[in-house]
Amino acid sequence: MSEIDLIKDIAKTLASHDQAIRDEGVDLVDQYTKSGHPFTELEFKKIWKGLFFCFFHSDKTPYQQDLAHKLSKFQHNFKDIDRLFLWNKVYWWTMNREWAKIDRLRLDKYYSLMRYFLNETISVIKLNEWNIDIAEKHAQVLIEGPLANIPGTQLGILYHLCDTYLPEIRRVHAGPLFTINPKVILVLLEPFFHYLSFSKTVPLQRIMKEILIVIVEDWSAALAAESGEYTDEEVQIIQLLYAHVVEISERMFILASSPDTKNGNRDQIYLIQEQFENMKKFIETLFGVDDEGNSLEESGEEVEYTTKVSDTVNTQDPPVKIKDDNEVPLETNNQTKEGKTGAKSNESENKNTRKRRKRKRKKNKNNANKKRKVDS
């Protein structure tokens, strides 16, 4: 029997209505993925279609969770990293392709499968000591799959990724995000940065709220918690945090200023970028950190750090503020920023008013022309 015939038989076994036969098919996939066979993308598509319908027919919550865990664990069977991420790419392709066939009663179990699958992918990256090349392969799979700028991309998958992405990284890492290499975190977040450049309003707000604003709030809380006399461990934490803030702030500024970024998204990206920039300046003001993050000495000044993030993305108020009644230059700086924000807001309102007047004049002119034609 040829390899392609064997895979067809496995796929048919997986789609059986008999649970015992389907379980045999799952065991065959487990053995086959451990064999080191140089799978092609077509072979993976046939296998994943079978696995999708195998999971489709699964009943009872404990069995569904056990099966979801087992299917997700197949990622650890591949010794070749390229083959592993081809497997992952086909998984996300299959989910997107078959998503419309999932009824509302089966939706939750597929959400669970996605969460288990993402968890195991992050586990692979962690087992390889947060290798940046492996993280890039994972990011590329998401960019070409559930976060791709192509027709037919399912928003339900995107929204679930937004909701579970950071929690699963934290769960696998068992610690704060900023204790991971900042370059790796930037790569892991890159699929969402990529999506922000062309996203429509609702997905953009979901990414802002569940990814970026969550990061701002968590890291702001970590900064606010560090007070008084700083131990060596606390200094190290703030150094790590500073490195992450700088990386993300710079990436978001590049994204917002890129000519490829959708104009309607630009202002929202700048608003979030300003929050990271304010966090960066707070650390520099309080600890005398340079742009490289090498020097970190307590300045001795009492600077209050507060965070206020609105539930909605469309806000003009920066969520990170620095308050110091004794330091005049810093206060003046904030007032200047607020003035600029207000000027932008007024300019936007004036522009909208001019557009409305122009449309009204055009409408009146068209009505007058119609009236003259009727009279003649």
RAURRA-V976242 format. One record per helix or strand of 3 or more residues. SS is the DSSP state (H for helix, E for strand). FROM is the first residue (numbers start at 1). TO is the last residue. If there is no record, write none. Layout:
<<SS | FROM | TO> <SS | FROM | TO>>
This chain:
<<H | 3 | 14> <H | 19 | 33> <H | 41 | 56> <H | 61 | 77> <H | 81 | 101> <H | 107 | 127> <H | 132 | 144> <H | 155 | 173> <H | 177 | 179> <H | 182 | 196> <H | 201 | 225> <H | 232 | 257> <H | 263 | 287> <E | 304 | 307> <E | 320 | 323> <H | 328 | 375>>
